[in-house]
Amino acid sequence: MEKRDDWLIDMELSEIIVKYWLEWLLTGISGGLAFALKSWYKRLNATEKGVQALLRNEIIKTYNHCMTQGYVPIHERDNLDKLFCEYKNLGGNGTIKHLMEELDDLPVLKKAP
């Protein structure tokens, strides 16, 4: 019987598959998963920033309207409080907080004038 010196011949085919193909497969799966999670996070972050911008815009529009009127209808006040709460939860800044404080100085009307 001939002596086999080649390491590839000594390994059985199943050992090669398990040792190398499984490594490549797991590397590919983990790389794909990392890419998918990164893409998902970017979309989530963009969605949060978009919602924050919409909330900011709505608060500013309502602020301008109420400042022109000189009062805040009670339903607007309630709506503003909810908008501002969610705006803060999304990491909103102090500019809108300042606008909300100015709105606090306006009278709140329970009925339309």
C-alpha positions as CSV (number, residue, x, y, z in Angstrom):
1,M,0.0,0.0,0.0
2,E,1.2,3.4,-1.0
3,K,1.9,6.0,1.7
4,R,-0.2,9.2,1.2
5,D,1.7,12.4,2.2
6,D,-0.8,14.9,0.8
7,W,-3.0,16.3,3.6
8,L,-5.9,16.8,1.2
9,I,-6.0,13.1,0.5
10,D,-5.8,12.2,4.2
11,M,-8.9,14.3,5.0
12,E,-12.2,12.8,4.3
13,L,-14.6,14.7,2.1
14,S,-17.0,15.3,5.0
15,E,-14.3,16.9,7.1
16,I,-13.5,19.3,4.3
17,I,-17.1,20.3,3.9
18,V,-17.6,20.8,7.6
19,K,-14.4,22.6,8.1
20,Y,-14.4,25.0,5.2
21,W,-17.9,25.2,3.7
22,L,-19.6,25.6,7.0
23,E,-17.2,28.5,7.9
24,W,-18.0,30.3,4.6
25,L,-21.7,29.7,5.0
26,L,-21.8,31.1,8.5
27,T,-19.6,34.0,7.5
28,G,-22.0,34.7,4.6
29,I,-25.1,34.5,6.8
30,S,-23.6,36.7,9.5
31,G,-22.5,39.2,6.9
32,G,-25.9,39.3,5.3
33,L,-27.6,39.6,8.6
34,A,-25.3,42.5,9.6
35,F,-26.1,44.3,6.3
36,A,-29.8,43.7,6.7
37,L,-29.8,45.1,10.3
38,K,-27.8,48.1,9.2
39,S,-30.2,48.9,6.4
40,W,-33.2,48.4,8.7
41,Y,-31.7,50.8,11.3
42,K,-31.0,53.4,8.7
43,R,-34.6,53.2,7.5
44,L,-35.9,53.4,11.0
45,N,-33.8,56.4,11.8
46,A,-34.9,58.1,8.7
47,T,-38.6,57.4,9.5
48,E,-38.1,58.8,13.1
49,K,-36.5,62.0,11.7
50,G,-39.3,62.4,9.2
51,V,-42.0,62.0,11.8
52,Q,-40.1,64.5,14.0
53,A,-40.0,67.0,11.2
54,L,-43.8,66.6,10.6
55,L,-44.5,67.1,14.3
56,R,-42.3,70.1,14.3
57,N,-44.1,71.6,11.3
58,E,-47.5,71.0,12.8
59,I,-46.6,72.6,16.1
60,I,-45.1,75.6,14.3
61,K,-48.2,76.0,12.1
62,T,-50.5,75.8,15.1
63,Y,-48.3,78.2,17.0
64,N,-48.5,80.8,14.2
65,H,-52.2,80.4,14.0
66,C,-52.8,80.7,17.7
67,M,-50.5,83.7,18.1
68,T,-52.4,85.5,15.4
69,Q,-55.7,84.7,17.1
70,G,-54.4,85.7,20.5
71,Y,-55.8,82.6,22.2
72,V,-55.6,78.8,22.1
73,P,-58.8,76.8,21.7
74,I,-58.9,74.0,24.2
75,H,-58.9,71.2,21.6
76,E,-55.8,72.8,20.0
77,R,-54.1,72.9,23.4
78,D,-54.7,69.2,24.0
79,N,-53.5,68.4,20.5
80,L,-50.4,70.5,21.0
81,D,-49.5,68.8,24.2
82,K,-49.7,65.4,22.6
83,L,-47.7,66.5,19.5
84,F,-45.1,68.1,21.8
85,C,-44.8,65.0,24.0
86,E,-44.1,62.8,20.9
87,Y,-41.8,65.4,19.5
88,K,-39.7,65.3,22.7
89,N,-39.8,61.5,22.7
90,L,-38.2,61.6,19.2
91,G,-35.4,63.8,20.5
92,G,-36.8,67.2,19.7
93,N,-34.9,70.4,20.5
94,G,-35.5,73.4,22.7
95,T,-36.8,75.7,20.0
96,I,-40.2,74.0,20.0
97,K,-40.1,74.0,23.8
98,H,-39.8,77.7,23.7
99,L,-42.7,78.1,21.3
100,M,-44.8,75.9,23.6
101,E,-43.9,78.1,26.6
102,E,-45.1,81.1,24.6
103,L,-48.3,79.4,23.9
104,D,-48.7,78.7,27.6
105,D,-49.0,82.5,28.1
106,L,-52.0,82.7,25.8
107,P,-55.5,82.3,27.2
108,V,-57.2,78.9,26.6
109,L,-60.8,79.2,25.4
110,K,-63.2,76.3,26.1
111,K,-65.7,77.6,23.5
112,A,-65.2,79.3,20.1
113,P,-65.5,83.1,20.3
